[in-house]
Amino acid sequence: MSGHAVVAYGVESETYVKNGVSYNKKILIYDNNAINYNDSYCMYINTSSNRWAIPYYSLNSNDGSIMGLVTNDLNIINYHGYLSGTNTATYDSYISVLSSQAITSDYSLRKINFNSGDWTINAAADDDDIEMFSSLSDDLTESGDVKFALADSSSGYVMQLDSAEALDLSLEYENNLLYATSSEATEVVFNPSGYVEISGVDTDYTINMVFNEGYYDTDWYEFEVTGDNIDTVVMQQVEGGYTLSATSLDGVTASANNDNVSATVSFTTEYTEVYLYEIDERTIGVAVDTDGDGTYETPIAQSETADVTYGDINLDGAITLSDVVIMNKAISGTVTLNDEATANADVNEDNQVDASDTLTLLKFVVQIVDTLPYTG
């Protein structure tokens, strides 16, 4: 059995149908598992039958679920003294969340002092800055995922395990989301500057970074690297791209994405550090510092990009009215284009596919314009 506390702060009256059952009241709920408001976390009640349901957790009054306590008694709600008491805590800044799949070995999660890739444990950190919580359906003693609320969103954090095991972690900072996955990890470090470090025992790894607009230095808001057979790997956002260092850079794959295109590159090198950068939005470059002067002056790999045949949306080798029809369907959401067709559809080279591309393509088909791409 597991339990969970939520806060009800309002009620709305309307007809609601959830899983085929009708309800006439919606209790507005604050749930610390939901960073943003979500209707599915609310409680729905039928005041005639006394049936209730919370859709997100698939809980309802007919499946044996019970409400343990419903109260507006502040003495009970304020049992720990947080409200108008001596044990108060106020946070005006963003609270980060670290999520993890089940961890079987003993572990610790601590704040760190971070300086340009070097870090130390922050021994002076307040223990209250890290609070563990779980989803209603989680069982912390068995296989449930766990989450940690991190009050200091400007700080880096390190998770250290007593023994190596598979880890799947994500840390949601205010302006980026960092992922670290490892098959045999003993330590993972995150920093909001865009830094992830994984240590383990001959481990596979995936590091993924997703940034809010204005906080990435390329045309891609998402960047990911995967590899294997390492003891330590570090990925760090730097000017113009990312550095990747590891005990082995054999068989590494890097991929990047934005809303319109993706790019991928695979490489192997005897060097233990590389610079991953943007040549153009469809091409990732890989360079190394061969003379040790701190500049990555020697390219060693780049994405293989297919030739773009502008206007050939249906990939039949010809540019006809059929391509205009397919493009219209793609813009309306009726069909989905693959990467090659999407590249061919950007006939005005503005890095998006919209009605202006349809118009340009139609002009080409009826010979109003002579060449594609056309940016006039």
C-alpha positions as a Python dict, from the first residue, in 0.01 Angstrom:
ca = {
    (1, 'M'): (0, 0, 0),
    (2, 'S'): (123, 349, -77),
    (3, 'G'): (-4, 693, 13),
    (4, 'H'): (26, 1048, -102),
    (5, 'A'): (-87, 1390, 24),
    (6, 'V'): (-227, 1663, -201),
    (7, 'V'): (-383, 2005, -151),
    (8, 'A'): (-734, 2089, -271),
    (9, 'Y'): (-780, 2458, -340),
    (10, 'G'): (-1103, 2494, -538),
    (11, 'V'): (-1406, 2329, -692),
    (12, 'E'): (-1571, 2358, -1033),
    (13, 'S'): (-1914, 2232, -1137),
    (14, 'E'): (-1976, 2091, -1481),
    (15, 'T'): (-2037, 1756, -1648),
    (16, 'Y'): (-1714, 1556, -1676),
    (17, 'V'): (-1679, 1209, -1830),
    (18, 'K'): (-1374, 1005, -1730),
    (19, 'N'): (-1330, 647, -1849),
    (20, 'G'): (-1699, 630, -1936),
    (21, 'V'): (-1820, 752, -1595),
    (22, 'S'): (-1998, 1084, -1547),
    (23, 'Y'): (-1906, 1327, -1268),
    (24, 'N'): (-2047, 1668, -1180),
    (25, 'K'): (-1771, 1817, -962),
    (26, 'K'): (-1399, 1872, -1018),
    (27, 'I'): (-1181, 1933, -712),
    (28, 'L'): (-883, 2142, -816),
    (29, 'I'): (-567, 1977, -684),
    (30, 'Y'): (-211, 2087, -622),
    (31, 'D'): (4, 1775, -652),
    (32, 'N'): (381, 1797, -611),
    (33, 'N'): (421, 1529, -878),
    (34, 'A'): (285, 1777, -1134),
    (35, 'I'): (515, 2074, -1195),
    (36, 'N'): (244, 2240, -1406),
    (37, 'Y'): (-133, 2227, -1359),
    (38, 'N'): (-287, 1918, -1518),
    (39, 'D'): (-658, 1828, -1518),
    (40, 'S'): (-580, 1459, -1484),
    (41, 'Y'): (-442, 1515, -1131),
    (42, 'C'): (-773, 1664, -1015),
    (43, 'M'): (-1039, 1464, -829),
    (44, 'Y'): (-1372, 1412, -1002),
    (45, 'I'): (-1684, 1344, -791),
    (46, 'N'): (-2040, 1240, -864),
    (47, 'T'): (-2239, 1385, -574),
    (48, 'S'): (-2539, 1159, -646),
    (49, 'S'): (-2355, 827, -638),
    (50, 'N'): (-2055, 941, -426),
    (51, 'R'): (-1822, 793, -686),
    (52, 'W'): (-1484, 962, -731),
    (53, 'A'): (-1175, 924, -949),
    (54, 'I'): (-825, 1065, -998),
    (55, 'P'): (-748, 989, -1365),
    (56, 'Y'): (-369, 1036, -1358),
    (57, 'Y'): (-319, 759, -1101),
    (58, 'S'): (-601, 539, -1241),
    (59, 'L'): (-760, 547, -898),
    (60, 'N'): (-1134, 545, -827),
    (61, 'S'): (-1383, 455, -558),
    (62, 'N'): (-1470, 123, -726),
    (63, 'D'): (-1119, -28, -729),
    (64, 'G'): (-1061, -38, -354),
    (65, 'S'): (-886, 297, -334),
    (66, 'I'): (-969, 501, -25),
    (67, 'M'): (-922, 857, 91),
    (68, 'G'): (-738, 819, 420),
    (69, 'L'): (-802, 1170, 549),
    (70, 'V'): (-979, 1477, 417),
    (71, 'T'): (-949, 1782, 640),
    (72, 'N'): (-926, 2159, 653),
    (73, 'D'): (-798, 2153, 1011),
    (74, 'L'): (-479, 2363, 1002),
    (75, 'N'): (-351, 2199, 1318),
    (76, 'I'): (-337, 1869, 1130),
    (77, 'I'): (-219, 2016, 801),
    (78, 'N'): (47, 2211, 991),
    (79, 'Y'): (167, 1912, 1194),
    (80, 'H'): (533, 1987, 1116),
    (81, 'G'): (499, 2357, 1191),
    (82, 'Y'): (562, 2497, 844),
    (83, 'L'): (265, 2738, 856),
    (84, 'S'): (304, 3035, 1097),
    (85, 'G'): (537, 2829, 1310),
    (86, 'T'): (904, 2802, 1389),
    (87, 'N'): (976, 2542, 1121),
    (88, 'T'): (921, 2757, 813),
    (89, 'A'): (1071, 2745, 466),
    (90, 'T'): (1013, 2987, 179),
    (91, 'Y'): (1146, 2940, -173),
    (92, 'D'): (1115, 3224, -422),
    (93, 'S'): (1328, 3065, -693),
    (94, 'Y'): (1270, 2770, -927),
    (95, 'I'): (1283, 2428, -760),
    (96, 'S'): (1461, 2167, -971),
    (97, 'V'): (1358, 1803, -978),
    (98, 'L'): (1588, 1503, -1009),
    (99, 'S'): (1410, 1183, -1112),
    (100, 'S'): (1552, 833, -1092),
    (101, 'Q'): (1443, 481, -1158),
    (102, 'A'): (1467, 245, -861),
    (103, 'I'): (1811, 235, -694),
    (104, 'T'): (1896, -86, -510),
    (105, 'S'): (2231, 1, -352),
    (106, 'D'): (2299, 260, -83),
    (107, 'Y'): (2349, 606, -230),
    (108, 'S'): (2386, 973, -145),
    (109, 'L'): (2275, 1289, -326),
    (110, 'R'): (2470, 1604, -239),
    (111, 'K'): (2525, 1960, -358),
    (112, 'I'): (2860, 2046, -512),
    (113, 'N'): (3078, 2349, -568),
    (114, 'F'): (3142, 2372, -942),
    (115, 'N'): (3411, 2569, -1126),
    (116, 'S'): (3476, 2519, -1499),
    (117, 'G'): (3444, 2142, -1489),
    (118, 'D'): (3611, 2092, -1151),
    (119, 'W'): (3386, 2016, -856),
    (120, 'T'): (3398, 1937, -485),
    (121, 'I'): (3133, 1836, -233),
    (122, 'N'): (2963, 2137, -74),
    (123, 'A'): (3009, 2044, 290),
    (124, 'A'): (2827, 2356, 409),
    (125, 'A'): (2506, 2278, 216),
    (126, 'D'): (2173, 2281, 400),
    (127, 'D'): (2023, 1931, 419),
    (128, 'D'): (1676, 2082, 371),
    (129, 'D'): (1774, 2185, 16),
    (130, 'I'): (1719, 1824, -95),
    (131, 'E'): (1385, 1655, -26),
    (132, 'M'): (1283, 1313, -158),
    (133, 'F'): (928, 1247, -273),
    (134, 'S'): (754, 984, -482),
    (135, 'S'): (453, 936, -704),
    (136, 'L'): (134, 802, -551),
    (137, 'S'): (178, 469, -725),
    (138, 'D'): (544, 430, -626),
    (139, 'D'): (664, 190, -360),
    (140, 'L'): (991, 321, -222),
    (141, 'T'): (1074, -8, -52),
    (142, 'E'): (1048, -215, -368),
    (143, 'S'): (1069, -100, -730),
    (144, 'G'): (928, 252, -737),
    (145, 'D'): (1095, 544, -905),
    (146, 'V'): (1205, 824, -674),
    (147, 'K'): (1226, 1200, -714),
    (148, 'F'): (1413, 1472, -532),
    (149, 'A'): (1307, 1835, -499),
    (150, 'L'): (1620, 2053, -516),
    (151, 'A'): (1566, 2397, -365),
    (152, 'D'): (1889, 2544, -503),
    (153, 'S'): (1842, 2538, -879),
    (154, 'S'): (2171, 2722, -936),
    (155, 'S'): (2376, 2442, -781),
    (156, 'G'): (2532, 2128, -920),
    (157, 'Y'): (2458, 1788, -762),
    (158, 'V'): (2632, 1453, -740),
    (159, 'M'): (2471, 1113, -686),
    (160, 'Q'): (2715, 854, -551),
    (161, 'L'): (2642, 480, -518),
    (162, 'D'): (2812, 226, -294),
    (163, 'S'): (2816, -27, -579),
    (164, 'A'): (2779, -7, -956),
    (165, 'E'): (2434, -57, -1106),
    (166, 'A'): (2216, 61, -1394),
    (167, 'L'): (2106, 422, -1352),
    (168, 'D'): (1853, 630, -1542),
    (169, 'L'): (1853, 988, -1411),
    (170, 'S'): (1712, 1319, -1526),
    (171, 'L'): (1754, 1660, -1367),
    (172, 'E'): (1516, 1938, -1466),
    (173, 'Y'): (1676, 2277, -1413),
    (174, 'E'): (1499, 2603, -1490),
    (175, 'N'): (1651, 2637, -1838),
    (176, 'N'): (1762, 2287, -1934),
    (177, 'L'): (1681, 1920, -1884),
    (178, 'L'): (1979, 1688, -1838),
    (179, 'Y'): (1965, 1308, -1877),
    (180, 'A'): (2221, 1045, -1780),
    (181, 'T'): (2179, 674, -1845),
    (182, 'S'): (2442, 414, -1758),
    (183, 'S'): (2453, 36, -1740),
    (184, 'E'): (2707, 19, -1453),
    (185, 'A'): (2730, 358, -1283),
    (186, 'T'): (2885, 452, -950),
    (187, 'E'): (2858, 832, -976),
    (188, 'V'): (2669, 1094, -1178),
    (189, 'V'): (2727, 1471, -1167),
    (190, 'F'): (2495, 1742, -1301),
    (191, 'N'): (2545, 2117, -1326),
    (192, 'P'): (2299, 2373, -1470),
    (193, 'S'): (2567, 2521, -1698),
    (194, 'G'): (2516, 2212, -1915),
    (195, 'Y'): (2747, 1954, -1759),
    (196, 'V'): (2700, 1580, -1706),
    (197, 'E'): (2964, 1340, -1578),
    (198, 'I'): (2919, 963, -1544),
    (199, 'S'): (3163, 732, -1368),
    (200, 'G'): (3124, 356, -1365),
    (201, 'V'): (3274, 20, -1442),
    (202, 'D'): (3320, -50, -1815),
    (203, 'T'): (2978, 106, -1864),
    (204, 'D'): (2756, 196, -2157),
    (205, 'Y'): (2620, 551, -2143),
    (206, 'T'): (2380, 801, -2291),
    (207, 'I'): (2393, 1172, -2210),
    (208, 'N'): (2118, 1399, -2337),
    (209, 'M'): (2072, 1776, -2294),
    (210, 'V'): (1762, 1978, -2386),
    (211, 'F'): (1771, 2358, -2355),
    (212, 'N'): (1513, 2634, -2341),
    (213, 'E'): (1523, 2895, -2614),
    (214, 'G'): (1806, 3140, -2560),
    (215, 'Y'): (2019, 2892, -2366),
    (216, 'Y'): (2183, 2695, -2648),
    (217, 'D'): (2461, 2815, -2875),
    (218, 'T'): (2377, 2621, -3193),
    (219, 'D'): (2070, 2572, -3412),
    (220, 'W'): (1987, 2261, -3205),
    (221, 'Y'): (1808, 2272, -2870),
    (222, 'E'): (1871, 1901, -2806),
    (223, 'F'): (2203, 1718, -2817),
    (224, 'E'): (2283, 1357, -2724),
    (225, 'V'): (2587, 1130, -2713),
    (226, 'T'): (2601, 753, -2668),
    (227, 'G'): (2893, 517, -2623),
    (228, 'D'): (3020, 220, -2426),
    (229, 'N'): (3308, 61, -2238),
    (230, 'I'): (3412, 365, -2034),
    (231, 'D'): (3501, 429, -1672),
    (232, 'T'): (3440, 805, -1692),
    (233, 'V'): (3269, 1029, -1948),
    (234, 'V'): (3202, 1404, -1936),
    (235, 'M'): (2985, 1609, -2170),
    (236, 'Q'): (2988, 1987, -2129),
    (237, 'Q'): (2820, 2270, -2318),
    (238, 'V'): (3077, 2523, -2438),
    (239, 'E'): (3081, 2811, -2684),
    (240, 'G'): (2967, 2690, -3024),
    (241, 'G'): (2895, 2332, -2919),
    (242, 'Y'): (3002, 2066, -2668),
    (243, 'T'): (3315, 1897, -2544),
    (244, 'L'): (3312, 1523, -2482),
    (245, 'S'): (3588, 1349, -2289),
    (246, 'A'): (3605, 985, -2185),
    (247, 'T'): (3846, 706, -2100),
    (248, 'S'): (3756, 569, -2445),
    (249, 'L'): (3596, 738, -2747),
    (250, 'D'): (3553, 423, -2950),
    (251, 'G'): (3219, 387, -3131),
    (252, 'V'): (3059, 713, -3019),
    (253, 'T'): (2740, 848, -3176),
    (254, 'A'): (2628, 1209, -3139),
    (255, 'S'): (2289, 1341, -3250),
    (256, 'A'): (2126, 1683, -3253),
    (257, 'N'): (1770, 1801, -3308),
    (258, 'N'): (1557, 2107, -3356),
    (259, 'D'): (1194, 2133, -3466),
    (260, 'N'): (1276, 2090, -3833),
    (261, 'V'): (1587, 1877, -3880),
    (262, 'S'): (1818, 1632, -3708),
    (263, 'A'): (2184, 1551, -3752),
    (264, 'T'): (2391, 1246, -3655),
    (265, 'V'): (2759, 1158, -3659),
    (266, 'S'): (2947, 845, -3552),
    (267, 'F'): (3320, 837, -3489),
    (268, 'T'): (3611, 659, -3323),
    (269, 'T'): (3930, 824, -3209),
    (270, 'E'): (4232, 747, -2993),
    (271, 'Y'): (4206, 1096, -2846),
    (272, 'T'): (4022, 1116, -2514),
    (273, 'E'): (3856, 1452, -2578),
    (274, 'V'): (3673, 1598, -2878),
    (275, 'Y'): (3481, 1911, -2968),
    (276, 'L'): (3134, 1860, -3119),
    (277, 'Y'): (3021, 2162, -3316),
    (278, 'E'): (2778, 2281, -3584),
    (279, 'I'): (2891, 2302, -3945),
    (280, 'D'): (2531, 2368, -4050),
    (281, 'E'): (2206, 2256, -3890),
    (282, 'R'): (2219, 1922, -4071),
    (283, 'T'): (2587, 1858, -4005),
    (284, 'I'): (2774, 1789, -3679),
    (285, 'G'): (3151, 1833, -3689),
    (286, 'V'): (3401, 1653, -3465),
    (287, 'A'): (3746, 1802, -3397),
    (288, 'V'): (4043, 1730, -3172),
    (289, 'D'): (4329, 1933, -3024),
    (290, 'T'): (4635, 1767, -3175),
    (291, 'D'): (4899, 2011, -3048),
    (292, 'G'): (4767, 2062, -2694),
    (293, 'D'): (4717, 2438, -2720),
    (294, 'G'): (4351, 2427, -2612),
    (295, 'T'): (4213, 2481, -2963),
    (296, 'Y'): (4035, 2200, -3147),
    (297, 'E'): (4192, 2269, -3484),
    (298, 'T'): (4181, 1926, -3648),
    (299, 'P'): (3849, 1791, -3783),
    (300, 'I'): (3822, 1411, -3770),
    (301, 'A'): (3460, 1344, -3866),
    (302, 'Q'): (3132, 1502, -3970),
    (303, 'S'): (2776, 1399, -4043),
    (304, 'E'): (2708, 1232, -4374),
    (305, 'T'): (2439, 1442, -4537),
    (306, 'A'): (2229, 1333, -4829),
    (307, 'D'): (2203, 1557, -5133),
    (308, 'V'): (1892, 1774, -5115),
    (309, 'T'): (1660, 1755, -5416),
    (310, 'Y'): (1447, 2060, -5354),
    (311, 'G'): (1083, 2010, -5447),
    (312, 'D'): (1086, 1629, -5466),
    (313, 'I'): (853, 1578, -5169),
    (314, 'N'): (726, 1231, -5264),
    (315, 'L'): (1082, 1113, -5343),
    (316, 'D'): (997, 982, -5690),
    (317, 'G'): (1280, 1167, -5863),
    (318, 'A'): (1051, 1420, -6034),
    (319, 'I'): (904, 1755, -5932),
    (320, 'T'): (537, 1777, -6024),
    (321, 'L'): (201, 1892, -5896),
    (322, 'S'): (188, 1573, -5688),
    (323, 'D'): (467, 1715, -5473),
    (324, 'V'): (262, 2030, -5411),
    (325, 'V'): (-30, 1814, -5297),
    (326, 'I'): (189, 1612, -5059),
    (327, 'M'): (340, 1930, -4915),
    (328, 'N'): (-7, 2073, -4847),
    (329, 'K'): (-103, 1752, -4668),
    (330, 'A'): (215, 1767, -4458),
    (331, 'I'): (150, 2127, -4356),
    (332, 'S'): (-208, 2042, -4256),
    (333, 'G'): (-85, 1741, -4055),
    (334, 'T'): (-252, 1480, -4274),
    (335, 'V'): (79, 1315, -4361),
    (336, 'T'): (421, 1312, -4198),
    (337, 'L'): (739, 1365, -4399),
    (338, 'N'): (1060, 1177, -4327),
    (339, 'D'): (1388, 1366, -4284),
    (340, 'E'): (1479, 1351, -4654),
    (341, 'A'): (1138, 1474, -4768),
    (342, 'T'): (1141, 1750, -4506),
    (343, 'A'): (1478, 1873, -4633),
    (344, 'N'): (1349, 1868, -4991),
    (345, 'A'): (1035, 2059, -4887),
    (346, 'D'): (1224, 2363, -4753),
    (347, 'V'): (1232, 2517, -5101),
    (348, 'N'): (1286, 2873, -4977),
    (349, 'E'): (1565, 2773, -4734),
    (350, 'D'): (1417, 2939, -4425),
    (351, 'N'): (1459, 2624, -4211),
    (352, 'Q'): (1086, 2556, -4185),
    (353, 'V'): (817, 2401, -4401),
    (354, 'D'): (504, 2613, -4431),
    (355, 'A'): (263, 2771, -4678),
    (356, 'S'): (535, 2988, -4828),
    (357, 'D'): (716, 2673, -4941),
    (358, 'T'): (397, 2547, -5106),
    (359, 'L'): (360, 2872, -5296),
    (360, 'T'): (724, 2868, -5408),
    (361, 'L'): (698, 2506, -5522),
    (362, 'L'): (378, 2577, -5713),
    (363, 'K'): (548, 2870, -5889),
    (364, 'F'): (828, 2634, -5991),
    (365, 'V'): (589, 2370, -6121),
    (366, 'V'): (404, 2626, -6339),
    (367, 'Q'): (740, 2777, -6444),
    (368, 'I'): (702, 3118, -6278),
    (369, 'V'): (1037, 3057, -6108),
    (370, 'D'): (1322, 2871, -6280),
    (371, 'T'): (1525, 2718, -6000),
    (372, 'L'): (1495, 2570, -5652),
    (373, 'P'): (1571, 2664, -5384),
    (374, 'Y'): (1421, 3007, -5447),
    (375, 'T'): (1460, 3281, -5185),
    (376, 'G'): (1334, 3581, -5383),
}
